[in-house]
Amino acid sequence: MPELEKLLQIMKDLRDPDSGCPWDIEQDFDTIKPYTIEEAYEVADAIERKDMEGLRSELGDLLFQVVFHAQMASEQGLFDFGDVVESINEKLIRRHPHVFADEQVGSHEHLAERWEQHKQAERDSMQDNHSALSGVTSALPALQWSQKLQKRAIRTGFDWPDVEPVFDKFNEEIAELREEIGHEDNRQRILDEYGDVLFVCANLGLHLKINAEEAMRHANHKFISRFTLMEQLARDDGVVFEELGLQEMEAYWQKAKTILKETLKS
């Protein structure tokens, strides 16, 4: 693939200590990490917006991050881009014996179960004293991390049998949060109880087969749409939004909700 070889050479040239880019040369794994995370989110954003031209560009940016890390590792004699590709090739073949070997699979559920078994075997081979929660990276967004942790716990049988006990636990955590809010000098306890509420919400999402991170992003987009429409409605009425009282803002909020709901129906 000549284009890939060209990209690898560009990255090498950017890091050349004599003739490369000063900014690229001074970077390391820690300084590049935030950009890698940001590029992954920009890929997700392009997908959400159904922007395929943008997706092509963002995937290129994300690939550049992989190449950047691989180049820095190569300079330290750790591994290179070829090793990265070899690693994922081996992993995909190992985790898909139904494609690359003779293993037979039935339902999608059985396929998912075998996938997790292969992943668990890999984790077991890498550590002696493993936990069911081992290997779940804490670098994930918090809601996504929570659901991944809870999925692992569920595989051990640690979960409620259906959704009703989850609602009971949610109400219990809300009550405990309310109690702690009555003692505002105890900020750490308030943080703890608020975190428990979010944790139970993440578990509720698992029972409802809803990705908590996607649901939160959807809620954020919905809020942006409603809030910006509120501001526009106020401007159309010739009033300064920031000078409105809370009840007046609420009236615009309800109007914006109605308009957007009607738009979705049409």
Long-range contacts (C-beta under 8 A, 24 or more apart in sequence): 7-63, 7-64, 7-67, 8-67, 8-71, 8-81, 11-64, 11-67, 11-68, 11-71, 12-71, 15-71, 15-72, 15-75, 24-68, 27-68, 27-72, 28-72, 29-69, 29-72, 32-65, 32-68, 32-69, 32-72, 35-65, 36-62, 36-65, 36-69, 37-139, 39-64, 39-65, 48-217, 48-221, 91-122, 94-118, 94-122, 95-119, 116-155, 132-156, 141-213, 142-198, 143-198, 143-202, 143-212, 143-213, 143-216, 144-211, 144-212, 144-213, 146-198, 146-199, 146-202, 146-203, 146-212, 147-202, 147-203, 147-205, 147-206, 147-211, 147-212, 147-213, 150-202, 150-203, 150-206, 151-206, 154-206, 159-203, 160-203, 160-207, 162-207, 163-204, 163-207, 163-208, 166-200, 166-203, 166-204, 166-207, 167-204, 169-200, 169-203, 170-197, 170-200, 170-201, 170-204, 173-197, 173-200, 225-260, 226-253, 226-256, 226-257, 226-260, 227-256, 229-256, 229-259, 229-260, 230-255, 230-256
